[in-house]
Amino acid sequence: MNSKNISADPIILAFDDELDLGRRLSDRSGYALATIETHRFPDGEWRLKLPPVLPRRVVLLRGLDHPAEKLVHLLIAARTARELGAHDLSLLSPYLCYMRQDARFSPGEAVSQRIVGGFLAQLFDAVVTVDPHLHRISRLDEAIPIPRAVAVSAAAEIGRFVAARAPGSVLIGPDEESRQWVHMAAEVAGADYGICLKARRGDRDVTVARPDIAVAGRRVVLVDDVASTGHTLAAAARGLLGDGAVRVDVAVTHALLAPEAMTMLRDSGIGEVWSCTTVVHSTNSIDVTSLLVSALRTALR
């Protein structure tokens, strides 16, 4: 191993549909940027084209929303990058899929966190992500068993954004799992906060008990790491507005919201939805490029 080459600055290798984020990362880090060109054949298979020669240190940029195709992209791109010269290969994935299922809750269920985490550990020397949805574990390297598994939180960025955009708001977590993000965001924003209790009877059947904190006559911002179906946020918003909140907005790290979910959130009385730039979405308002660069430099040390 040539330690001089390994310690040199890496190149960021971005898929052609994520070049906007790749350019921002390159500008702020000073790392060079190269592109993976993709072509989808009529039968659904993919052709990927990487630069013909790669340096020894490579950072592969790939967010893993819509993971069915993107995990295949990772497999092909990572193996090819090794063949083309990458010795130290890192994955920068602002959103990491399949982290929620960390246990077998009924007979026969796949523990997808362990399976996907093991898959990524076989491909990469380092993995960097933002706010992975971890329940019963506290460290990313418990899900992805490699020494350089780095997870950072966007909660402080959310707190600063809320303090500037909606000063004086009460921050509310829609369920107990959101506590860590709400607590940190509220601390940064200097805001009061509370946590709802959620009862879920299905993916789209949710009831929410509001926290014991006064919201009448006050502005509220619901804070969470992931918004997908939007049902929990909508249920919380309806209850808070019923309790007298003058306005309810939403701030989340990862917006995985389909158009129909956005319509449901509007219909529930929610005003604005603000998300971080971890998943490309119409609600993107909170730039976490500098956070990603800092996390990447930690992983590359």
N, C-alpha and C positions, 0 to 999 in steps of 0.2 A: 504494500500500500504506500502510495506517495503522499505523505502527510502535507507536503506543501500544496499539492493540487487539491486535496480534500479540504484544506482550510480556505481555499480561494472562494470568492463570491460565487454563488450558484446562478444558474439561469432559471427563470420562471417559464415553464412550458404550459401554455394556456390553450384550451380547446377554442375553436373558432367562434363558438357561441358565448364565450365568457371573456372576450378580449377587452371589453370596457373595464371590468374589474382587474384584469391582468395589467392593463396600462396604468391604472391608478397604483397598483402594487409596485410596478416597476418604477414609476416616477418617485414614489415616496421611499422606496428601499434603495434605489440605485442599481438594482439587479437587472440584468438584461432580460428581454422578453422575446420568446419565440412562440410559434403557433403550431398547434395540431390541427390539420385540416381534416374534415370529416365529410363522408359521402354515404348516404343511405341508399342501398339498392332496392329495387321494387319488392324483393322478397323479404325485406326487413333487416337484412344483414348490413354490416357497416364496413367501410374501408377507412382506415386512419392513415394519415401521412405525417410523419414527424420529420424534423430536420435530419439530414443524412448522417451528421456527426454531432454528438452531444458531449459536453464537458463532463467531468467526473462527478460534479455536484449538480443535481437537477431537482427543482421543486415542481411537481405536477399539480396544477390548479384544477380542481374539479369539485363543484358543489354537488351534493348527492340528493337534492330533491328530484322527484321522478326517477327513482333509482333503478328501475328495471333495465333501462338502457344504459344508464351511466355506470353501473357496476361492470357491465360488459366492456364499456369504454376503458375503464380503469385497468381491467385485466389485460386487454390488448396493448394499451399504451405503456403500462408499466413494464411488461415483458419486453416490448420493443425498445423502450428507453435503455434497458440494461444491455440489450444487444448492440445498441448504437453508442455505448461508451459511459453511460451513467453508472457510477460506482456507489454513490451515496444518494439515494432516491427518497425524497420526502413527498408526502401528500398534504396539500393545503386545501382543506374542504370546509368552507365556512359553515355549511350545514351537513351534518353527519346523519345518515339514515339508519334505521333499524336499531336504534339504541333503546327503545321503550320496552321491548319484550326481553326482560332479563331473567325470567323465571318461567317454569311450566305451570300454568294456572289450571289446566285441565289435561287429562291423559292424551298423549299424542301430539301436543302442541310443540312446535319448533321454538327453541330459545334463540331467536334471531340475533340478538345482541352478541352472543358468544360465537355464532357461526360467522356473521359478517365481520366481527372484530378479528377473528382468527384469519379470515380471508385477507383483510387489509394488512395484518401483521406479516403474512407471507410475502406480500408484494413490496412493502415499504420499510425503510429504516427509521422514518419519523412520520408522525401524523399530527397535524395541527387543526384544531376546530374551535368553534365558538358555541358555548352553551349546549353541549350534547345533553340529550334528555335522559339523565341517569337517575334511577330511583333508589335502588338498594345498595349501590356502590358509590364511592365518593371520588374515585380517581379514574381517569380515562384509561390508564394502563392496566386496570382490572378488566376492562372490556376489550382493549387492543393490547395484547401482551408483548409490548416492545418498550425498551427503556425511554425512548424519546416520543412519548405520547403526551401532547400538550393541549390542554383545554383552557380557554379563557372565557370570561363572562362579559357580556355587553351591558350588564345591569348598571354599571356606573355611567356608561354613555347614555343609557336611557334616562337615568336620574338627572344628568346635566341637561339633556334635551327637554325634559318635562319642566325643570326649574325655569328654563328660558321661555318655553312656549306656553306653559300653563301654570304660572306661579301661583302658589297658595292652594294647589289641588291636594286632595286626599288620595293617596295611592292605595289601591285595593287589589289583592290577589284573588283570582276567581276560584282557586282551590288550594288545598294545603300544600300541594307539590310546588306551587308558585312562591312559597314563602321566602326562599333564599334570594330570588330575584327582586321581590318587592322590598324586602328588608334592605338590601344593598342600595337599590335605586332610591328609596326613601331617605336613607342616611345621606347620600350624596346630594339629594334635592333639598334636604332639610324639611321633609314633609311628614305629616302624620300618615300612618298606614294601618291596614287591617287585612284579615284573610277570611275569605268565604269558605264554607264547607260544602262540598259537592257530593251528591248522590247520583251515580250513573247507572241506569238500567239498560243502556244500549248505546251505540255510537251516536244516536240522535235523540236520546231520551235522557235529559239531564235536569235535575232540580238543584238549586243553589240556595243555601241558607246564608244570609248576609252577616257580616261581622258586627260585633258589639261596639260600633264606633259611629258617632253622629255624622250624617252626611246631608241632613236637611239644610238647604240654602247654600250648599258648597259644591264646588266643581270636583269631579272624581276622574281619575285616570286608572283604568284597569291595566295591570302589568303582568306579563307572562313571558315564558320563553318561546312557546310555539302556539300558533293559531292555525288550526286546520279546518275542521268543520264549522267552527265558530259558535256551536250550540252552547257551550259553557259560558262564553263571553256574553252572548245574547241573553241568556237566562239571568246572569249577574246584573247586566245593565238594566233590564226591565225591573228587577227588584230594587236596585239603587234609585232609579228614577221614581219608583213608587214610594220610596222612603223620603223623597223630597230633594234628591240631588238636582242641582240646576242644569248640569251637563255631565255626560259621561263620554270620555274618549278612551282609546285603547293604544297602548304602546307595547310592542312585542319584539323579541329578537328575530324570530323566523316567521314570516308570513307565507303559509302554504294554502292560502285561501283562494278557492275557486270563485268565479263571478257570482254564482248563486249564494255562496257563503257571504260575500260582501253585501249582497242585496238583503239577506237575512239580518246582518248586523245593522244596516241602515234602518230596516223596519223595526228593529228592537229599540230604536231611539239613540243609538250610538252616533256621536258627531264625527270625529276624525279617527282614523286608524293610522298609526305611525309604526313603521317597521324598520329594522336595520337592513343594511345592504348585504346581508348574508345570502338571501334568496331574491332573485330579481322579481319585483312585484310592483304594481302601481302605487302601493302605499309606502315605498321606500323613502325615508326621510332622515334616518340616523346613519351617518357615514361611519363605518367601523374599519376603514382601510388602515388607519394608523394602528388600531388594535391588532389587526391581522399581521401587520409588518412586525410589530413588537413580539408577538407570539412566535412568528416564524424565526426571528433572530434567536429567540430562546431555544427553539428546537435545533437550530443549526450550530449551536456552540460546541 
